[in-house]
């Protein structure tokens, strides 16, 4: 059976990363995708967008079953969606760093076992 990793044996950095990751997982939303801002013309003949001032529109872009999916996001919800996308990116970075620390721990364990 592989050795369990006791919290006391973790580096301070790893403990902090795990705590922050747990807070993100337990808290607000996480979305794996990105928020795209588009500028478009509505088609109304006398609208300002026909004179160059296009309407701002937000679209959440995701991958679902190997296909790109675009979900229109209302303007009022865009800041929240942007935050959730950012939190997911932060979580990815934390997991990546925790993984690097785990690999370092494995290398240290191997060196300790072999005596070198």
C-alpha positions, 0 to 999 in steps of 0.5 A, spaced: 500 500 500 502 506 498 504 511 503 499 516 505 502 523 505 501 526 512 499 534 512 505 535 517 510 532 512 507 537 507 511 543 505 508 550 507 507 552 500 503 545 499 499 546 505 497 553 503 495 551 496 491 545 498 487 550 503 486 555 497 484 550 493 479 547 498 476 554 499 475 555 491 472 548 491 467 549 497 465 556 495 463 560 489 462 557 482 468 554 477 467 554 470 472 551 465 471 555 459 472 562 457 468 569 456 468 572 450 466 579 448 463 580 441 461 586 438 455 586 433 450 589 429 443 588 431 439 589 424 435 595 426 435 600 421 436 606 425 440 603 431 447 606 433 450 600 431 449 601 424 453 607 424 459 604 428 457 603 435 456 596 435 453 592 441 457 589 446 455 581 447 458 576 452 459 569 450 461 563 454 465 558 450 466 551 452 468 544 450 462 539 451 463 532 448 469 534 443 465 540 441 465 547 442 459 550 445 457 557 446 452 560 451 450 567 451 451 571 457 447 577 459 451 583 461 449 583 468 451 576 469 458 577 465 462 579 471 460 573 475 461 568 469 468 572 468 470 571 476 468 563 475 472 562 469 478 566 473 477 561 479 477 555 475 484 557 472 487 559 479 485 552 481 488 549 475 494 553 477 494 550 484 493 543 482 499 544 477 503 546 482 501 541 487 503 536 482 510 539 481 511 538 489 508 531 489 513 529 484 519 532 488 516 529 494 517 522 490 524 524 488 526 525 495 523 519 497 526 515 492 533 518 494 532 517 501 530 509 500 536 508 496 541 512 501 543 517 496 
